[in-house]
Structure formats: structure tokens, C-alpha cells
Amino acid sequence: MKQLADRHRGSRRNSRAGRLIGTVTTALALTLGPLGAAGFAQESGSDVQAKLDNPYEGAQLYVNPDWSAKAAAEPGGDAVADEGTGVWLDRIAAIEGNAEAMGLREHLDTALQQADGKPIAVQLVIYDLPGRDCAALASNGELEPEEIGRYKNDYINPIRDILREYSSRSNLRVVTTIEPDSLPNLVTNTSGRPTATPECDEMKRNGNYVEGVGYALAQLGAIDNVYNYVDAGHHGWLGWDSNLQPAADVMFDAANAAGATPADVHGFIVNTANYSALKEENFSLTDSVNGQPVRQSKWVDWNQYLDELSFAQGFRQAAVSAGFPSDIGMLIDTSRNGWGGSERPTGPGPRTSVDAYVDGGRYDRRIHLGNWCNQAGAGLGERPQASPAAGIDAYVWMKPPGESDGSSTEIPNDEDKGFDRMCDPTYQGNARNGYNPSGALPDAPISGKWFPAQFQQLLKNAHPPVS
């Protein structure tokens, strides 16, 4: 552990003693409210060079003008249009941008303008691995499984070079979400599991997910003001004992690959672009009905966790057991997991059976925990905020609300994004969702494109409600 503590500026431990920045205190950080144009409480100084324990403390969030304009154009959308959301670099062309979307440099320049000399956090999603999305089709990427060289040279290196240009801007904090869904797929969707796919078997065999993630961590983690958070799935994916520790172990392997060290991992993010409820408050794992424990219900299905907050805290412990430092941080994407509106239960279900008890009380109204595409009934979740719970660096909106997860039918496109039946509202499911209906909204565009009907639903069902 001493060796980790002495690792370059990427060490959280190096800054533990002096992590309070400017006039921001821990007490203030713990009482920070929702983020918007005003952002988190702002620090008075901008000369901090060492990496911070929590990059969200004392910083406002960058508001992406591309997303904000679309949100503000929707009826009622101006109420949330000033929230900070993630910028998805989901293909090489996204780095430079085009007439429809800003490129990375333009985002960073705009962030500095918004900051006006005060601290600001820009959230980037690094998402273009070779053979991306090996267990689904809606977000298939442009790189073939063997194109690890192109991933490094044409994708990560240009991002690294641009971020280096801004490394001296001490008020700028760049938070990266590293490759959603990639490493968990190597645990749950490869040979020996009922949900295995040939594509995931290939990515495990060739090692390019581990190699690619390690390379991204090493190259970006070496930059003074960049904070890497590796995607760690969600409780409905990794919450079982057979998945949790093996997933943390694979992430530790990646953190030691391609020149990376665990110090290049500032933390992990859970529920990225997913819908799992933050807290299920109407029942607990220790409850039982007619002698049957809650874990035996069809919904929980022997999972060790009911919601994302408990899972994030549990995964943090598994990461430490795998070899990561004990003060590793966690983020939770709360952009679409509010599940409010008229359908939100106010208490547990009837005690006629354990299934009735759980199904009647759960906030998460999905048909099955394995459903992930444009879910009907979802709502905006907790607004972004720093240090909201023990071990949690922030609640974030890493997935911009209103951007589609995938198209409801096959739509030809120039982004190499496929059609996944889980985005088809008529689909009756597969092994990964227990052969249940997909629960997806109709008439959705390809992933990443604006989906007005979804955005309106998210506003309507927001919890906390949107005022």
C-alpha cells in the first residue's frame, strides 16, 4: 500500500491530509444541494495542483450546451436544462465534433468560460473499445474486436493529447467514466454462464477489453487534472456473490495492464445509463413473508443488494478486497432512476406472498432488472450532488436524460450502431432478462439521439419532483 501512496499525482492518499480546497470545508461539502448553473459550492482559490480526494467537492458542473438546448426546448425542460451531464465520446469523430455536436476542445473551452475562473468539473464518457458492447447490439461501436492499435492511436491518444493542453488549468477538473459495460461482460457473459455470447468470449480471449481499459487508465490518469472512474455495472448485474468479487478482480487486472497502476483509478461508477433505484425503502433483505425471505422473491432473485446505494458501497468493499486502496471513491448515475409519479408506491405490498410484498412496494417499476433500454415509466432521479453518502463521491447525471438507449426498430446509420431487440417494445426477452417483455418505449431513435417522448416521461416521473 505504501507503494501506491507514493505513486505520482494520481494517488488519493497523497492529497488526503490537504484535500480541503480554498475555503470549502467537509461540513459544507456534506450539505451541498442540487447542481445546476450555480453548481457545487465554489472554492476561492484555483492554484491546486495535486489531485483532490473528491473532484466534485467545491466545483460546479459543466453544462453541455448541446444537451441543455434540447432540454430547454421541451415543455418544462428549462427546470433541469442547467444540470451538468456527461459528454459521450462514443466514436473517434466525436473528439473533433461536427455541425451537430461540439468536439472535446470546444467543450473544454466552453467549460472554462462557464467557470469564470472558479472550479468546474467536466464529465466525459470514454466509450469506444474494440468489439464494444459484446452482449448487446444497440451500442455496437466502430472498432472491430482486434483493432486495439486503432483504439490506442486514433481514439485514446488524441483525447489524451487534448486533455494535456488543459492540464495546467487548475480550476478545470476532468472526470472520466471509463468504458461502460465492458469489464463486467467478461465476468457474466462468457463461457460457463447461461448468458454467454460468442462476441464476449472473443473479447475475453483476445484480452482487448482489459488491454484497452488499462491503456486508457494509464494515459489519462497521468494527467494532473483528470480523474478516472471505471464503470462497475449495477446491482441487477453484479449484485450476486458469483459476480461481485470476480468483477472487482477483473477491474484490478485492468488497472495493472498496459502501463496502468491502481493509482490511475480514482474510483468506480455504478448504474451508468441504467435505471436501478437509488434506495428501496419499503422492504429490506432481512424481511420475510409467510416464512419466505425477500431474497427469494422473483424480483430480488437471491441478489445480495436491493438498490444502487447499497450496491455501490458493497462494490467499494469488493474493490478494496481486490487490491484497490481503502479510500477509493464511488459515483452513482441517478439520471433516470427516480421512478416517481403516480405509480410510485408509498409502502410495501400486501403480505399475501413474498412476491406481492416486494412487487407492491418496489420503486423500480421495470418488468425485470435485466431490462435496460428506454424503460417505460422511468423518471429523473436525485439531482447531481457531491458527497451524498458514505463512500460516495457524487450522484451524477452521466447519461444525459432524453438521449435514447437504442432504436425501437432497425434504423440504418453512419455510427455503426446496431439494433437490439431489447429496445423493441414487442420483444418477449432472452436469458439476460429472464425471458420477460423488454419494457421499452416505442418509436425510439438510435442510441445517443434525442428522444422527446422519453424526456417528457422522465420529467413527469421525476423523484424528487421537478419544480
VMD Tcl script that draws the C-alpha trace (Angstrom):
set ca {
  {0.00 0.00 0.00}
  {2.93 2.38 0.63}
  {3.99 1.95 -2.97}
  {0.51 3.01 -4.10}
  {0.58 6.01 -1.80}
  {3.80 7.23 -3.39}
  {2.57 6.75 -6.98}
  {2.64 10.08 -8.90}
  {-0.11 12.69 -8.57}
  {-2.78 10.05 -9.17}
  {-2.74 8.96 -5.53}
  {-5.81 9.84 -3.49}
  {-3.75 9.19 -0.40}
  {-1.22 11.89 -1.28}
  {-3.91 14.55 -1.02}
  {-5.87 13.12 1.94}
  {-4.28 15.39 4.52}
  {-4.71 18.52 2.48}
  {-7.78 17.74 0.45}
  {-9.81 20.71 1.64}
  {-9.59 23.29 -1.10}
  {-9.86 27.04 -0.74}
  {-12.45 27.78 1.90}
  {-14.53 24.65 1.31}
  {-14.96 22.51 4.43}
  {-16.09 18.96 4.84}
  {-19.23 20.14 6.59}
  {-20.11 22.34 3.63}
  {-19.44 19.54 1.18}
  {-21.81 17.25 3.03}
  {-24.64 19.78 2.84}
  {-24.29 20.67 -0.82}
  {-27.57 20.79 -2.63}
  {-28.52 20.02 -6.23}
  {-26.25 21.14 -9.02}
  {-27.23 23.46 -11.79}
  {-25.81 26.64 -13.24}
  {-24.74 27.60 -9.73}
  {-23.10 24.23 -9.26}
  {-21.49 22.87 -6.15}
  {-20.21 25.36 -3.60}
  {-17.22 27.06 -5.16}
  {-13.73 27.31 -3.78}
  {-11.97 30.63 -3.50}
  {-8.59 29.51 -4.84}
  {-7.61 27.97 -8.19}
  {-3.97 27.07 -7.62}
  {-4.45 23.45 -6.58}
  {-2.09 21.14 -8.49}
  {-2.24 17.82 -6.63}
  {-5.19 15.59 -7.32}
  {-8.08 16.00 -4.96}
  {-9.70 13.32 -2.88}
  {-13.07 14.16 -4.42}
  {-13.07 16.19 -7.67}
  {-16.74 17.10 -7.19}
  {-16.27 18.92 -3.92}
  {-16.08 22.67 -4.41}
  {-16.76 22.60 -8.16}
  {-19.69 23.50 -10.33}
  {-20.60 21.06 -13.09}
  {-20.12 21.75 -16.76}
  {-23.46 22.22 -18.55}
  {-23.23 20.81 -22.08}
  {-24.84 23.45 -24.35}
  {-25.82 20.78 -26.91}
  {-27.88 18.85 -24.35}
  {-29.09 21.92 -22.48}
  {-30.61 23.46 -25.61}
  {-32.57 20.29 -26.37}
  {-33.80 20.00 -22.80}
  {-34.82 23.67 -22.63}
  {-36.76 23.36 -25.88}
  {-39.06 20.74 -24.33}
  {-42.11 21.86 -22.33}
  {-40.96 22.10 -18.71}
  {-37.40 21.21 -19.63}
  {-35.99 24.56 -18.60}
  {-36.32 23.37 -14.99}
  {-33.42 20.94 -15.47}
  {-31.64 22.35 -18.54}
  {-28.88 23.82 -16.37}
  {-27.84 20.47 -14.86}
  {-24.42 19.03 -15.63}
  {-24.43 15.85 -17.73}
  {-21.83 13.55 -19.21}
  {-20.33 14.17 -22.65}
  {-20.16 10.85 -24.51}
  {-17.13 10.38 -26.75}
  {-18.59 7.27 -28.36}
  {-16.64 7.32 -31.63}
  {-13.44 8.80 -32.99}
  {-15.31 11.53 -34.88}
  {-16.84 12.78 -31.61}
  {-13.43 14.00 -30.48}
  {-13.38 16.72 -33.13}
  {-17.15 17.18 -33.28}
  {-19.27 18.33 -36.19}
  {-22.06 20.74 -37.07}
  {-24.48 18.87 -34.81}
  {-22.29 18.34 -31.73}
  {-19.34 20.11 -30.15}
  {-15.91 18.47 -30.07}
  {-13.74 17.92 -26.99}
  {-11.73 21.15 -27.28}
  {-14.89 23.19 -27.70}
  {-16.42 21.54 -24.63}
  {-13.33 22.32 -22.56}
  {-13.16 25.93 -23.77}
  {-16.85 26.38 -23.05}
  {-16.38 24.90 -19.58}
  {-13.68 27.42 -18.80}
  {-16.00 30.20 -19.91}
  {-18.77 28.87 -17.67}
  {-16.34 28.58 -14.76}
  {-15.14 32.19 -14.98}
  {-12.02 31.27 -13.04}
  {-13.77 29.12 -10.46}
  {-13.52 25.31 -10.21}
  {-15.55 23.30 -12.70}
  {-15.85 19.56 -13.36}
  {-16.27 18.33 -16.93}
  {-17.64 14.79 -17.17}
  {-16.50 12.67 -20.14}
  {-17.57 9.14 -21.06}
  {-14.76 7.19 -22.73}
  {-16.65 4.67 -24.84}
  {-15.14 3.18 -27.98}
  {-13.44 -0.12 -27.12}
  {-12.77 -2.64 -29.88}
  {-15.74 -5.00 -30.08}
  {-17.74 -2.67 -27.85}
  {-20.98 -3.85 -26.22}
  {-20.28 -7.54 -26.75}
  {-23.51 -8.68 -25.05}
  {-25.86 -6.29 -26.85}
  {-26.26 -4.57 -30.19}
  {-27.74 -1.10 -29.65}
  {-24.34 0.45 -28.87}
  {-22.06 -1.64 -31.06}
  {-19.08 0.52 -31.93}
  {-16.96 1.38 -34.92}
  {-13.89 -0.71 -33.99}
  {-13.59 -4.42 -34.72}
  {-12.55 -6.75 -31.86}
  {-8.91 -6.88 -32.97}
  {-8.44 -3.13 -33.53}
  {-6.71 -2.39 -30.24}
  {-4.00 -0.42 -32.04}
  {-6.55 1.89 -33.59}
  {-8.24 2.32 -30.20}
  {-4.97 3.46 -28.70}
  {-3.64 5.56 -31.58}
  {-6.78 7.08 -33.08}
  {-9.03 7.34 -30.03}
  {-7.26 7.43 -26.64}
  {-4.11 9.24 -27.78}
  {-5.99 12.19 -29.35}
  {-8.14 12.54 -26.22}
  {-5.00 12.38 -24.07}
  {-3.22 14.99 -26.19}
  {-6.12 17.43 -26.00}
  {-6.52 16.99 -22.24}
  {-2.80 17.59 -21.78}
  {-3.26 21.02 -23.37}
  {-5.59 21.90 -20.48}
  {-3.67 20.22 -17.67}
  {-2.32 23.50 -16.34}
  {-5.80 24.93 -15.84}
  {-6.01 24.22 -12.14}
  {-9.68 25.18 -11.89}
  {-10.59 22.54 -14.50}
  {-11.31 19.00 -13.29}
  {-11.95 16.33 -15.89}
  {-13.90 13.31 -14.63}
  {-13.90 10.31 -16.95}
  {-16.23 7.32 -16.95}
  {-14.14 4.52 -18.45}
  {-15.87 2.18 -20.91}
  {-19.37 1.38 -19.65}
  {-20.38 -2.31 -19.63}
  {-17.02 -3.61 -20.86}
  {-15.29 -5.38 -17.96}
  {-18.48 -6.74 -16.32}
  {-19.25 -8.52 -19.59}
  {-16.05 -10.54 -19.19}
  {-17.45 -11.97 -15.95}
  {-21.11 -12.61 -16.70}
  {-21.38 -13.14 -20.46}
  {-18.56 -15.55 -21.29}
  {-18.33 -19.34 -21.46}
  {-19.67 -21.16 -18.44}
  {-22.52 -18.70 -17.97}
  {-26.00 -19.18 -19.46}
  {-25.87 -15.65 -20.88}
  {-22.56 -16.14 -22.72}
  {-22.15 -14.70 -26.21}
  {-19.50 -15.57 -28.83}
  {-18.61 -11.88 -29.00}
  {-17.85 -11.66 -25.27}
  {-15.90 -14.92 -25.43}
  {-13.78 -13.37 -28.19}
  {-13.10 -10.24 -26.12}
  {-12.06 -12.38 -23.16}
  {-9.82 -14.49 -25.37}
  {-8.05 -11.60 -27.12}
  {-7.74 -9.52 -23.94}
  {-8.50 -6.24 -25.67}
  {-11.07 -5.06 -23.14}
  {-8.54 -5.38 -20.33}
  {-5.74 -4.01 -22.52}
  {-7.84 -1.10 -23.74}
  {-9.13 -0.10 -20.32}
  {-5.62 -0.34 -18.88}
  {-4.26 1.85 -21.65}
  {-6.98 4.46 -21.16}
  {-6.34 4.50 -17.42}
  {-2.58 4.88 -17.84}
  {-2.70 7.60 -20.47}
  {-5.45 9.70 -18.93}
  {-4.58 9.03 -15.29}
  {-1.13 10.56 -15.76}
  {-2.69 13.96 -16.43}
  {-2.79 16.18 -13.35}
  {-6.44 17.22 -13.50}
  {-8.02 14.01 -14.85}
  {-9.93 11.64 -12.53}
  {-10.75 8.17 -13.86}
  {-13.82 6.25 -12.68}
  {-14.19 2.73 -14.09}
  {-17.69 1.51 -14.91}
  {-18.83 -1.22 -12.49}
  {-22.25 -2.20 -13.82}
  {-25.21 -2.10 -11.45}
  {-26.76 -4.18 -8.69}
  {-29.05 -6.07 -11.06}
  {-25.97 -7.24 -12.95}
  {-23.18 -7.78 -10.44}
  {-25.04 -7.94 -7.13}
  {-24.77 -11.71 -6.71}
  {-21.79 -13.28 -4.91}
  {-20.85 -15.16 -8.07}
  {-20.39 -11.84 -9.91}
  {-19.35 -9.17 -7.42}
  {-15.83 -10.13 -6.37}
  {-14.90 -11.63 -9.76}
  {-15.84 -8.31 -11.39}
  {-13.71 -6.33 -8.93}
  {-10.84 -8.72 -9.60}
  {-11.09 -8.21 -13.37}
  {-11.03 -4.45 -12.82}
  {-7.91 -4.80 -10.73}
  {-6.35 -6.78 -13.61}
  {-7.19 -3.94 -15.98}
  {-5.77 -1.41 -13.51}
  {-2.44 -3.22 -13.83}
  {-2.49 -3.62 -17.63}
  {-0.90 -1.61 -20.43}
  {1.16 0.59 -18.11}
  {-1.65 1.39 -15.65}
  {-1.46 1.07 -11.87}
  {-4.35 1.11 -9.35}
  {-3.45 4.74 -8.60}
  {-4.77 5.61 -12.07}
  {-8.23 4.58 -10.87}
  {-9.79 7.35 -8.81}
  {-12.93 5.34 -8.28}
  {-15.82 3.46 -9.86}
  {-19.21 4.43 -11.22}
  {-22.36 2.30 -11.00}
  {-25.72 2.44 -12.78}
  {-24.27 4.25 -15.80}
  {-27.16 4.82 -18.23}
  {-29.27 2.38 -16.20}
  {-32.47 2.56 -14.20}
  {-31.86 0.80 -10.87}
  {-33.44 2.64 -7.96}
  {-31.10 4.54 -5.67}
  {-32.79 3.33 -2.46}
  {-35.58 0.79 -1.98}
  {-37.17 1.88 1.30}
  {-40.36 -0.20 1.53}
  {-38.70 -3.54 2.28}
  {-35.31 -4.95 3.22}
  {-33.28 -8.08 2.60}
  {-33.99 -9.25 6.15}
  {-37.78 -9.15 5.71}
  {-39.75 -12.35 5.24}
  {-43.35 -13.12 4.33}
  {-45.01 -16.37 5.38}
  {-41.56 -17.78 6.11}
  {-40.11 -16.80 2.74}
  {-37.24 -14.25 2.74}
  {-37.34 -11.24 0.44}
  {-34.27 -12.57 -1.32}
  {-36.36 -15.49 -2.53}
  {-38.81 -13.23 -4.40}
  {-38.75 -13.29 -8.18}
  {-37.68 -9.65 -8.30}
  {-34.72 -9.93 -5.94}
  {-33.83 -13.48 -7.08}
  {-31.27 -14.08 -4.29}
  {-29.38 -10.88 -5.04}
  {-27.28 -9.52 -2.18}
  {-28.46 -5.95 -2.87}
  {-31.79 -4.22 -3.38}
  {-30.63 -0.90 -4.80}
  {-27.70 1.11 -6.14}
  {-26.60 2.90 -2.98}
  {-26.10 -0.34 -1.07}
  {-24.51 -1.93 -4.13}
  {-22.09 0.95 -4.63}
  {-20.99 0.68 -1.02}
  {-20.70 -3.11 -1.33}
  {-18.76 -2.93 -4.57}
  {-16.39 -0.47 -2.93}
  {-15.58 -3.12 -0.32}
  {-15.05 -5.73 -3.04}
  {-12.69 -3.36 -4.87}
  {-10.63 -2.90 -1.72}
  {-10.52 -6.69 -1.30}
  {-9.27 -6.94 -4.87}
  {-6.34 -4.63 -4.09}
  {-7.57 -1.08 -4.60}
  {-6.87 1.48 -1.85}
  {-9.29 1.71 1.04}
  {-10.34 5.29 0.22}
  {-11.41 4.55 -3.36}
  {-14.39 6.68 -4.42}
  {-17.77 5.83 -5.99}
  {-20.20 7.61 -8.29}
  {-23.84 6.70 -8.89}
  {-25.64 7.70 -12.09}
  {-29.06 8.93 -10.92}
  {-30.15 10.46 -14.21}
  {-33.06 8.08 -14.82}
  {-33.69 6.09 -11.65}
  {-36.18 8.29 -9.80}
  {-39.30 6.22 -10.55}
  {-41.68 8.88 -9.27}
  {-45.10 9.89 -10.47}
  {-48.47 8.37 -9.66}
  {-47.16 4.80 -9.81}
  {-44.60 5.28 -7.03}
  {-45.53 3.04 -4.07}
  {-45.97 4.65 -0.67}
  {-45.37 1.47 1.31}
  {-44.80 -2.28 0.99}
  {-47.17 -4.52 -0.91}
  {-49.61 -6.96 0.69}
  {-48.23 -9.78 2.78}
  {-50.17 -12.42 0.86}
  {-46.90 -13.65 -0.66}
  {-43.30 -12.54 -0.79}
  {-43.70 -11.59 -4.46}
  {-46.77 -9.47 -3.76}
  {-44.95 -7.82 -0.86}
  {-41.91 -6.90 -2.96}
  {-43.66 -6.08 -6.22}
  {-46.18 -3.87 -4.49}
  {-43.52 -1.88 -2.67}
  {-40.59 -1.55 -5.05}
  {-39.90 1.86 -6.57}
  {-38.18 0.35 -9.62}
  {-41.16 -0.45 -11.84}
  {-39.31 -2.33 -14.57}
  {-40.66 -5.71 -15.57}
  {-37.24 -7.25 -14.85}
  {-33.91 -5.99 -13.50}
  {-32.27 -7.07 -16.76}
  {-34.27 -4.54 -18.80}
  {-32.09 -1.61 -19.80}
  {-33.40 0.08 -22.95}
  {-35.62 3.20 -22.87}
  {-37.67 1.93 -19.95}
  {-41.33 2.84 -19.74}
  {-42.31 4.60 -16.52}
  {-38.82 5.82 -15.56}
  {-38.21 9.27 -14.11}
  {-35.36 11.64 -13.36}
  {-33.56 10.71 -10.15}
  {-31.67 12.63 -7.49}
  {-30.08 15.80 -8.83}
  {-26.29 15.74 -9.03}
  {-24.64 16.45 -5.70}
  {-21.29 15.88 -4.02}
  {-20.59 13.59 -1.05}
  {-24.22 12.48 -0.58}
  {-23.49 9.30 1.40}
  {-20.63 7.36 2.98}
  {-18.06 6.35 0.37}
  {-19.90 8.12 -2.46}
  {-18.09 10.96 -4.19}
  {-21.22 12.15 -6.01}
  {-24.57 11.43 -7.55}
  {-24.19 12.32 -11.23}
  {-26.20 12.50 -14.44}
  {-23.65 10.71 -16.59}
  {-26.30 9.61 -19.08}
  {-27.94 12.78 -20.43}
  {-31.69 12.40 -19.81}
  {-33.59 12.28 -23.07}
  {-30.85 10.60 -25.10}
  {-32.02 7.23 -26.41}
  {-30.51 3.90 -25.37}
  {-31.19 2.38 -28.78}
  {-33.71 2.28 -31.61}
  {-37.06 0.51 -31.33}
  {-36.62 -0.84 -34.85}
  {-33.63 -1.17 -37.12}
  {-32.50 2.24 -38.39}
  {-29.61 2.49 -40.86}
  {-26.98 4.91 -39.57}
  {-23.38 6.02 -40.11}
  {-22.34 5.45 -36.47}
  {-22.13 1.63 -36.66}
  {-24.88 1.28 -34.05}
  {-26.94 -1.87 -34.33}
  {-30.50 -2.83 -33.49}
  {-31.05 -4.73 -30.26}
  {-34.39 -6.45 -29.68}
  {-34.26 -5.31 -26.04}
  {-35.14 -1.85 -27.41}
  {-38.17 -3.27 -29.24}
  {-41.35 -2.88 -27.13}
  {-42.79 -6.06 -28.70}
  {-39.82 -8.24 -27.73}
  {-40.51 -11.01 -25.24}
  {-36.97 -11.24 -23.87}
  {-33.97 -13.54 -23.54}
  {-31.88 -15.26 -20.89}
  {-30.44 -11.98 -19.63}
  {-33.87 -10.64 -18.65}
  {-35.48 -13.94 -17.67}
  {-37.49 -14.11 -20.89}
  {-39.68 -11.19 -19.90}
  {-41.00 -8.37 -22.12}
  {-38.44 -5.66 -22.79}
  {-40.45 -2.81 -21.24}
  {-39.01 -0.42 -23.85}
  {-40.72 2.70 -25.15}
  {-41.81 2.73 -28.81}
  {-40.52 4.94 -31.64}
  {-37.05 5.45 -30.20}
  {-34.11 6.69 -32.33}
  {-30.62 5.14 -32.29}
  {-28.55 5.39 -29.12}
  {-27.43 8.87 -28.21}
  {-30.05 10.67 -30.32}
  {-32.67 12.92 -28.77}
  {-35.87 11.15 -27.76}
  {-38.51 13.77 -26.80}
  {-41.11 11.26 -25.58}
  {-38.61 9.74 -23.17}
  {-37.53 13.15 -21.87}
  {-41.15 14.14 -21.21}
  {-41.70 10.88 -19.31}
  {-38.59 11.46 -17.23}
  {-39.81 14.92 -16.29}
  {-43.27 13.66 -15.40}
  {-42.00 10.82 -13.23}
  {-39.08 12.65 -11.61}
  {-38.33 11.89 -7.97}
  {-37.61 14.22 -6.32}
  {-40.23 16.01 -8.44}
  {-39.16 18.79 -10.78}
  {-40.47 22.12 -9.55}
}
mol new
graphics top color blue
foreach p $ca { graphics top sphere $p radius 0.5 }
foreach p [lrange $ca 0 end-1] q [lrange $ca 1 end] { graphics top cylinder $p $q radius 0.2 }
display resetview
